[in-house]
């Protein structure tokens, strides 16, 4: 049996089962539309705040690995701080620019269509 034949057979069996009432109603699996995410929530997400206390290893001999990871974090703390600060700055500048564009769009929409 080729893959195309198998697909056709599976579709035919599914259609027959559906016609016989073999599948339950899946209405509960629909995803309701989420409200639009506001600028305040985006601002909160834009700030990077890594939690170094969650650094651990789940391997069998994880304690020495966790110790090594935390030691590396301690040694590279300044580097990581600079990286997160730079990324946070970028996120905030981008978010401010998007907010300005949203305000501009709202003003243009409120003004209405221009007439020649």
DSSP file (Angstrom, degrees, kcal/mol; ACC not computed):
  #  RESIDUE AA STRUCTURE BP1 BP2  ACC     N-H-->O    O-->H-N    N-H-->O    O-->H-N    TCO  KAPPA ALPHA  PHI   PSI    X-CA   Y-CA   Z-CA
    1    1 A X              0   0    0      0, 0.0     2,-0.1     0, 0.0     0, 0.0   0.000 360.0 360.0 360.0 132.0    0.0    0.0    0.0
    2    2 A X     >  -     0   0    0      1,-0.1     4,-2.4     4,-0.0     5,-0.2  -0.412 360.0-108.5 -82.7 162.9    1.4    3.4   -1.0
    3    3 A X  H  > S+     0   0    0      1,-0.2     4,-2.3     2,-0.2     5,-0.2   0.870 120.9  53.5 -59.4 -36.0    1.3    6.4    1.4
    4    4 A X  H  > S+     0   0    0      2,-0.2     4,-2.3     1,-0.2    -1,-0.2   0.908 109.7  47.1 -66.1 -40.8   -1.4    8.0   -0.8
    5    5 A X  H  > S+     0   0    0      2,-0.2     4,-2.6     1,-0.2    -2,-0.2   0.898 111.5  51.2 -66.1 -40.0   -3.5    4.9   -0.6
    6    6 A X  H  X S+     0   0    0     -4,-2.4     4,-2.5     2,-0.2    -2,-0.2   0.899 110.2  49.6 -63.9 -40.3   -3.1    4.7    3.2
    7    7 A X  H  X S+     0   0    0     -4,-2.3     4,-2.5     2,-0.2    -2,-0.2   0.926 111.8  47.9 -64.0 -44.7   -4.1    8.4    3.5
    8    8 A X  H  X S+     0   0    0     -4,-2.3     4,-2.2     1,-0.2    -2,-0.2   0.906 112.9  48.7 -62.8 -41.4   -7.2    7.8    1.4
    9    9 A X  H  X S+     0   0    0     -4,-2.6     4,-2.5     2,-0.2    -2,-0.2   0.906 111.4  49.4 -65.7 -41.0   -8.1    4.7    3.4
   10   10 A X  H  X S+     0   0    0     -4,-2.5     4,-2.4     1,-0.2    -2,-0.2   0.904 111.4  49.1 -65.1 -40.7   -7.6    6.5    6.7
   11   11 A X  H  X S+     0   0    0     -4,-2.5     4,-2.4     2,-0.2    -1,-0.2   0.900 111.3  50.0 -64.9 -39.6   -9.8    9.5    5.6
   12   12 A X  H  X S+     0   0    0     -4,-2.2     4,-2.2     2,-0.2    -2,-0.2   0.916 112.2  46.9 -66.0 -42.1  -12.5    7.1    4.4
   13   13 A X  H  X S+     0   0    0     -4,-2.5     4,-2.4     2,-0.2    -2,-0.2   0.893 112.6  50.2 -66.0 -38.4  -12.5    5.2    7.7
   14   14 A X  H  X S+     0   0    0     -4,-2.4     4,-2.5     2,-0.2    -2,-0.2   0.904 110.6  49.4 -66.0 -40.0  -12.5    8.5    9.7
   15   15 A X  H  X S+     0   0    0     -4,-2.4     4,-2.3     2,-0.2    -2,-0.2   0.903 111.9  48.5 -64.9 -40.6  -15.5    9.8    7.6
   16   16 A X  H  X S+     0   0    0     -4,-2.2     4,-1.7     2,-0.2    -2,-0.2   0.912 113.0  47.3 -65.7 -41.6  -17.4    6.5    8.2
   17   17 A X  H  <>S+     0   0    0     -4,-2.4     5,-3.5     2,-0.2     6,-0.4   0.889 111.7  50.9 -66.2 -38.7  -16.7    6.7   11.9
   18   18 A X  H ><5S+     0   0    0     -4,-2.5     3,-1.1     1,-0.2    -2,-0.2   0.907 109.5  50.2 -65.1 -40.8  -17.7   10.3   12.0
   19   19 A X  H 3<5S+     0   0    0     -4,-2.3    -1,-0.2     1,-0.3    -2,-0.2   0.831 109.5  51.6 -65.7 -31.5  -21.0    9.5   10.2
   20   20 A X  T 3<5S-     0   0    0     -4,-1.7    -1,-0.3    -5,-0.2    -2,-0.2   0.448 121.5-108.3 -83.9  -0.1  -21.7    6.7   12.7
   21   21 A X  T < 5S+     0   0    0     -3,-1.1    -3,-0.2    -4,-0.3    -2,-0.1   0.743  74.2 140.7  81.5  23.6  -21.1    9.1   15.6
   22   22 A X      < +     0   0    0     -5,-3.5     2,-0.5    -6,-0.2    -4,-0.2   0.714  55.0  66.7 -72.9 -21.6  -17.8    7.6   16.6
   23   23 A X  S    S-     0   0    0     -6,-0.4     3,-0.1    -5,-0.2     2,-0.1  -0.869  81.0-131.5-105.8 134.0  -16.1   10.9   17.4
   24   24 A X        -     0   0    0     -2,-0.5     2,-0.3     1,-0.1    -2,-0.1  -0.352  38.9 -85.1 -75.1 160.5  -17.3   13.0   20.3
   25   25 A X        -     0   0    0      1,-0.1     3,-0.4    -2,-0.1    -1,-0.1  -0.510  35.1-161.4 -66.1 127.5  -18.0   16.7   19.9
   26   26 A X    >   +     0   0    0     -2,-0.3     3,-1.8     1,-0.2     4,-0.1   0.012  51.8 122.4 -99.9  27.1  -14.7   18.6   20.2
   27   27 A X  G >   +     0   0    0      1,-0.3     3,-1.2     2,-0.2    -1,-0.2   0.771  65.9  63.8 -61.2 -26.9  -16.3   22.0   20.9
   28   28 A X  G 3  S+     0   0    0     -3,-0.4    -1,-0.3     1,-0.2    -2,-0.1   0.593  91.4  66.5 -74.6  -9.1  -14.5   22.3   24.3
   29   29 A X  G <  S+     0   0    0     -3,-1.8    -1,-0.2     2,-0.1    -2,-0.2   0.405  72.5 115.8 -93.0   3.2  -11.1   22.4   22.6
   30   30 A X    <   -     0   0    0     -3,-1.2     2,-0.6    -4,-0.1    -3,-0.0  -0.441  64.8-129.3 -72.1 147.4  -11.7   25.7   20.9
   31   31 A X        -     0   0    0     -2,-0.1     2,-0.2     3,-0.0    -2,-0.1  -0.869  17.3-135.6-101.4 120.0   -9.4   28.5   21.9
   32   32 A X        -     0   0    0     -2,-0.6     2,-0.1     1,-0.1     0, 0.0  -0.492  32.2 -99.9 -72.7 141.5  -11.1   31.7   22.9
   33   33 A X        -     0   0    0     -2,-0.2     2,-0.3     1,-0.1    -1,-0.1  -0.389  38.4-130.1 -63.5 136.7   -9.5   34.8   21.5
   34   34 A X        -     0   0    0      1,-0.1     3,-0.1    -2,-0.1    -1,-0.1  -0.603  24.5-102.8 -86.6 145.3   -7.4   36.6   24.0
   35   35 A X        -     0   0    0     -2,-0.3    -1,-0.1     1,-0.1     2,-0.1  -0.277  53.1 -83.5 -60.6 155.5   -7.7   40.3   24.7
   36   36 A X        -     0   0    0      1,-0.1     2,-0.4    -3,-0.1    -1,-0.1  -0.365  47.0-112.7 -63.7 138.0   -5.1   42.4   23.1
   37   37 A X        -     0   0    0     -3,-0.1    -1,-0.1     1,-0.1     2,-0.0  -0.589  36.2-132.9 -75.6 129.2   -1.9   42.6   25.2
   38   38 A X     >  -     0   0    0     -2,-0.4     4,-2.0     1,-0.1     5,-0.1  -0.268  18.0-108.8 -81.9 167.8   -1.5   46.1   26.6
   39   39 A X  H  > S+     0   0    0      1,-0.2     4,-2.6     2,-0.2     5,-0.2   0.844 116.9  59.2 -64.1 -35.3    1.6   48.2   26.6
   40   40 A X  H  > S+     0   0    0      2,-0.2     4,-1.9     1,-0.2    -1,-0.2   0.920 106.9  46.3 -61.6 -43.2    2.0   47.8   30.3
   41   41 A X  H  > S+     0   0    0      1,-0.2     4,-2.2     2,-0.2    -1,-0.2   0.902 112.2  50.9 -65.8 -40.6    2.3   44.0   30.0
   42   42 A X  H  X S+     0   0    0     -4,-2.0     4,-1.8     1,-0.2    -2,-0.2   0.887 108.1  52.8 -63.7 -38.3    4.7   44.4   27.1
   43   43 A X  H  X S+     0   0    0     -4,-2.6     4,-0.8     2,-0.2    -1,-0.2   0.896 108.8  50.2 -63.5 -39.2    6.9   46.8   29.2
   44   44 A X  H >< S+     0   0    0     -4,-1.9     3,-0.6     1,-0.2    -2,-0.2   0.912 112.9  45.8 -65.2 -41.3    6.9   44.2   32.0
   45   45 A X  H 3< S+     0   0    0     -4,-2.2    -1,-0.2     1,-0.2    -2,-0.2   0.764 102.6  66.3 -71.7 -25.0    8.0   41.5   29.6
   46   46 A X  H 3< S+     0   0    0     -4,-1.8     2,-0.6    -5,-0.2    45,-0.2   0.764  83.9  83.5 -70.1 -24.9   10.6   43.7   28.0
   47   47 A X  S << S-     0   0    0     -4,-0.8     2,-0.5    -3,-0.6    38,-0.1  -0.705  76.2-142.3 -86.0 120.7   12.8   43.9   31.2
   48   48 A X        +     0   0    0     -2,-0.6     2,-0.2    36,-0.3    40,-0.1  -0.699  27.7 167.1 -84.6 126.7   15.0   40.8   31.5
   49   49 A X        -     0   0    0     -2,-0.5     2,-0.1     2,-0.0    -1,-0.1  -0.654  17.9-162.4-136.8  78.4   15.4   39.5   35.0
   50   50 A X        -     0   0    0     -2,-0.2     2,-0.9     1,-0.1     3,-0.1  -0.366  15.2-134.9 -66.0 141.0   17.1   36.1   34.9
   51   51 A X    >   -     0   0    0      1,-0.1     3,-1.3    -2,-0.1    -1,-0.1  -0.839  19.2-174.4 -98.8 102.5   16.7   34.1   38.1
   52   52 A X  G >  S+     0   0    0     -2,-0.9     3,-1.4     1,-0.3    -1,-0.1   0.659  75.8  74.0 -72.5 -15.5   20.1   32.6   38.8
   53   53 A X  G 3  S+     0   0    0      1,-0.3    -1,-0.3    -3,-0.1    17,-0.0   0.690  86.4  64.4 -72.6 -15.4   18.8   30.5   41.7
   54   54 A X  G <  S+     0   0    0     -3,-1.3     2,-0.6     2,-0.0    -1,-0.3   0.435  73.1 117.0 -86.0   2.0   17.1   28.2   39.2
   55   55 A X    <   +     0   0    0     -3,-1.4     2,-0.3    -4,-0.1    15,-0.1  -0.597  40.9 124.9 -73.5 117.1   20.5   27.1   37.9
   56   56 A X        -     0   0    0     -2,-0.6     2,-0.4    13,-0.1     7,-0.1  -0.964  54.2-117.6-160.4 171.5   20.9   23.4   38.6
   57   57 A X        -     0   0    0     -2,-0.3     9,-0.1     5,-0.2     5,-0.1  -0.970   8.3-163.9-120.9 136.8   21.5   20.0   37.0
   58   58 A X        +     0   0    0     -2,-0.4    -1,-0.1     3,-0.1     4,-0.1   0.236  53.9 117.2-102.6  12.6   19.1   17.2   37.0
   59   59 A X  S >  S-     0   0    0      2,-0.1     3,-1.1     1,-0.1     4,-0.1  -0.202  83.7 -97.9 -74.0 172.0   21.6   14.5   36.1
   60   60 A X  T 3  S+     0   0    0      1,-0.3     2,-0.5     2,-0.1     3,-0.2   0.908 125.9  32.8 -60.3 -45.7   22.5   11.6   38.4
   61   61 A X  T 3> S+     0   0    0      1,-0.2     4,-0.8     2,-0.1     3,-0.3  -0.472  82.4 143.5-105.3  59.3   25.6   13.3   39.8
   62   62 A X  H <>  +     0   0    0     -3,-1.1     4,-3.1    -2,-0.5     5,-0.2   0.707  47.5  76.5 -76.9 -22.1   24.1   16.8   39.5
   63   63 A X  H  > S+     0   0    0      1,-0.2     4,-2.3    -3,-0.2    -1,-0.2   0.928  99.3  42.0 -60.7 -48.3   25.5   18.4   42.7
   64   64 A X  H  > S+     0   0    0     -3,-0.3     4,-2.3     2,-0.2    -1,-0.2   0.880 116.0  50.6 -66.0 -34.4   29.1   19.0   41.3
   65   65 A X  H  X S+     0   0    0     -4,-0.8     4,-2.6     2,-0.2    -2,-0.2   0.920 110.4  49.2 -67.4 -42.4   27.6   20.1   37.9
   66   66 A X  H  X S+     0   0    0     -4,-3.1     4,-2.6     1,-0.2     5,-0.2   0.912 110.4  51.1 -61.4 -42.4   25.3   22.6   39.7
   67   67 A X  H  X S+     0   0    0     -4,-2.3     4,-2.2    -5,-0.2    -1,-0.2   0.918 111.2  48.0 -60.8 -43.5   28.3   23.9   41.7
   68   68 A X  H  X S+     0   0    0     -4,-2.3     4,-2.4     2,-0.2    -2,-0.2   0.902 111.6  50.0 -65.3 -41.0   30.3   24.4   38.5
   69   69 A X  H  X S+     0   0    0     -4,-2.6     4,-2.4     1,-0.2    -2,-0.2   0.924 112.1  46.8 -63.0 -44.0   27.4   26.1   36.8
   70   70 A X  H  X S+     0   0    0     -4,-2.6     4,-2.1     2,-0.2    -1,-0.2   0.860 110.7  52.9 -68.3 -33.8   26.9   28.5   39.7
   71   71 A X  H  X S+     0   0    0     -4,-2.2     4,-2.4    -5,-0.2    -1,-0.2   0.916 109.7  48.8 -65.6 -42.0   30.6   29.2   39.8
   72   72 A X  H  X S+     0   0    0     -4,-2.4     4,-2.7     2,-0.2    -2,-0.2   0.913 109.8  51.9 -62.9 -42.0   30.6   30.1   36.1
   73   73 A X  H  < S+     0   0    0     -4,-2.4    -1,-0.2     1,-0.2    -2,-0.2   0.910 110.4  49.0 -59.3 -41.2   27.6   32.3   36.7
   74   74 A X  H >< S+     0   0    0     -4,-2.1     3,-0.9     1,-0.2     4,-0.3   0.919 113.4  45.8 -65.2 -43.4   29.5   34.1   39.5
   75   75 A X  H 3< S+     0   0    0     -4,-2.4     3,-0.3     1,-0.2    -2,-0.2   0.874 119.8  40.4 -67.0 -37.1   32.6   34.5   37.4
   76   76 A X  T 3X S+     0   0    0     -4,-2.7     4,-2.8     1,-0.2     5,-0.3   0.190  80.6 113.8 -97.7  16.7   30.6   35.7   34.3
   77   77 A X  H <> S+     0   0    0     -3,-0.9     4,-2.5     1,-0.2    -1,-0.2   0.889  77.3  48.2 -57.1 -43.8   28.2   37.9   36.3
   78   78 A X  H  > S+     0   0    0     -3,-0.3     4,-2.3    -4,-0.3    -1,-0.2   0.926 112.8  48.4 -64.1 -44.4   29.4   41.2   34.9
   79   79 A X  H  > S+     0   0    0      2,-0.2     4,-2.3     1,-0.2    -2,-0.2   0.931 113.7  46.2 -61.4 -47.0   29.3   39.9   31.3
   80   80 A X  H  X S+     0   0    0     -4,-2.8     4,-2.7     1,-0.2     5,-0.2   0.884 110.7  54.0 -64.2 -37.9   25.8   38.5   31.8
   81   81 A X  H  X S+     0   0    0     -4,-2.5     4,-2.2    -5,-0.3    -1,-0.2   0.909 109.3  47.5 -62.3 -41.8   24.7   41.8   33.4
   82   82 A X  H  X S+     0   0    0     -4,-2.3     4,-2.4     2,-0.2    -2,-0.2   0.904 112.6  49.8 -65.9 -40.9   25.9   43.8   30.5
   83   83 A X  H  X S+     0   0    0     -4,-2.3     4,-2.5     2,-0.2    -2,-0.2   0.940 113.0  44.7 -63.1 -47.2   24.2   41.4   28.0
   84   84 A X  H  X S+     0   0    0     -4,-2.7     4,-2.5     1,-0.2   -36,-0.3   0.875 113.4  51.3 -67.8 -35.4   20.9   41.6   29.8
   85   85 A X  H  X S+     0   0    0     -4,-2.2     4,-2.5    -5,-0.2    -1,-0.2   0.919 111.3  47.7 -65.8 -42.3   21.1   45.3   30.2
   86   86 A X  H  X S+     0   0    0     -4,-2.4     4,-2.2     2,-0.2    -2,-0.2   0.917 114.1  46.2 -64.4 -43.2   21.8   45.8   26.5
   87   87 A X  H  X S+     0   0    0     -4,-2.5     4,-2.7     2,-0.2    -2,-0.2   0.894 112.4  50.6 -67.5 -38.9   18.9   43.5   25.5
   88   88 A X  H  X S+     0   0    0     -4,-2.5     4,-2.6     2,-0.2    -2,-0.2   0.915 109.5  51.3 -63.9 -42.4   16.6   45.2   28.0
   89   89 A X  H  X S+     0   0    0     -4,-2.5     4,-2.5     2,-0.2     5,-0.2   0.930 111.6  47.3 -59.1 -46.0   17.5   48.6   26.6
   90   90 A X  H  X S+     0   0    0     -4,-2.2     4,-2.6     1,-0.2     5,-0.2   0.937 111.6  50.6 -60.8 -47.1   16.8   47.4   23.0
   91   91 A X  H  X S+     0   0    0     -4,-2.7     4,-2.3   -45,-0.2    -2,-0.2   0.909 112.0  47.4 -57.8 -43.8   13.5   45.9   24.1
   92   92 A X  H  X S+     0   0    0     -4,-2.6     4,-2.6     2,-0.2    -1,-0.2   0.913 111.8  49.0 -67.4 -42.8   12.4   49.1   25.8
   93   93 A X  H  X S+     0   0    0     -4,-2.5     4,-2.2     1,-0.2    -2,-0.2   0.915 113.3  48.0 -62.6 -41.8   13.5   51.3   22.8
   94   94 A X  H  X S+     0   0    0     -4,-2.6     4,-2.3    -5,-0.2    -2,-0.2   0.905 111.7  49.7 -64.3 -41.2   11.6   49.0   20.4
   95   95 A X  H  X S+     0   0    0     -4,-2.3     4,-2.5    -5,-0.2    -2,-0.2   0.890 109.8  50.5 -66.7 -39.7    8.5   49.1   22.7
   96   96 A X  H  X S+     0   0    0     -4,-2.6     4,-2.4     2,-0.2    -1,-0.2   0.911 110.5  50.4 -63.3 -41.6    8.5   52.9   22.9
   97   97 A X  H  X S+     0   0    0     -4,-2.2     4,-2.2     2,-0.2    -2,-0.2   0.917 111.0  48.2 -63.0 -43.1    8.8   53.1   19.1
   98   98 A X  H  X S+     0   0    0     -4,-2.3     4,-2.4     2,-0.2    -2,-0.2   0.903 110.8  51.4 -63.8 -40.9    5.8   50.7   18.7
   99   99 A X  H  X S+     0   0    0     -4,-2.5     4,-2.4     2,-0.2    -2,-0.2   0.895 109.2  50.5 -63.6 -39.5    3.8   52.7   21.3
  100  100 A X  H  X S+     0   0    0     -4,-2.4     4,-2.4     2,-0.2    -1,-0.2   0.904 110.4  49.5 -64.3 -40.2    4.5   55.9   19.3
  101  101 A X  H  X S+     0   0    0     -4,-2.2     4,-2.6     2,-0.2    -2,-0.2   0.888 110.0  51.2 -65.4 -38.4    3.4   54.2   16.1
  102  102 A X  H  X S+     0   0    0     -4,-2.4     4,-2.4     2,-0.2    -2,-0.2   0.915 111.0  48.2 -64.0 -42.2    0.2   53.0   17.8
  103  103 A X  H  X S+     0   0    0     -4,-2.4     4,-2.3     2,-0.2    -2,-0.2   0.917 112.0  49.3 -62.8 -43.0   -0.5   56.6   19.1
  104  104 A X  H  X S+     0   0    0     -4,-2.4     4,-2.4     1,-0.2    -2,-0.2   0.917 111.4  49.0 -62.7 -43.7    0.1   58.0   15.6
  105  105 A X  H  X S+     0   0    0     -4,-2.6     4,-2.6     1,-0.2    -1,-0.2   0.901 110.0  51.4 -62.8 -41.0   -2.2   55.4   14.0
  106  106 A X  H  X S+     0   0    0     -4,-2.4     4,-2.1     1,-0.2    -1,-0.2   0.904 110.4  49.1 -63.3 -40.7   -4.9   56.2   16.6
  107  107 A X  H  X S+     0   0    0     -4,-2.3     4,-1.6     2,-0.2    -2,-0.2   0.916 112.4  47.9 -64.3 -42.2   -4.6   59.9   15.8
  108  108 A X  H  X S+     0   0    0     -4,-2.4     4,-1.0     1,-0.2    -2,-0.2   0.893 112.7  48.2 -66.3 -39.5   -4.8   59.3   12.0
  109  109 A X  H  < S+     0   0    0     -4,-2.6     3,-0.3     1,-0.2    -1,-0.2   0.867 110.6  51.4 -68.6 -35.2   -7.8   57.0   12.4
  110  110 A X  H  < S+     0   0    0     -4,-2.1    -1,-0.2     1,-0.2    -2,-0.2   0.822 104.4  58.0 -69.7 -30.6   -9.6   59.5   14.7
  111  111 A X  H  < S-     0   0    0     -4,-1.6    -1,-0.2    -5,-0.2    -2,-0.2   0.784 103.9-144.4 -70.8 -26.9   -9.0   62.2   12.1
  112  112 A X     <  -     0   0    0     -4,-1.0    -1,-0.1    -3,-0.3     2,-0.1  -0.173  37.0 -30.0  88.3 175.6  -10.9   60.2    9.5
  113  113 A X        -     0   0    0     -4,-0.1     2,-0.3     1,-0.1    -4,-0.0  -0.395  64.0-121.4 -69.8 141.4  -10.3   59.8    5.8
  114  114 A X        -     0   0    0     -2,-0.1     2,-0.5     2,-0.0    -1,-0.1  -0.597  22.1-147.6 -82.1 143.1   -8.8   62.7    4.0
  115  115 A X              0   0    0     -2,-0.3    -1,-0.0     1,-0.1     0, 0.0  -0.935 360.0 360.0-114.1 131.4  -10.8   64.2    1.1
  116  116 A X              0   0    0     -2,-0.5    -1,-0.1     0, 0.0    -2,-0.0   0.503 360.0 360.0 -71.3 360.0   -9.1   65.7   -1.9
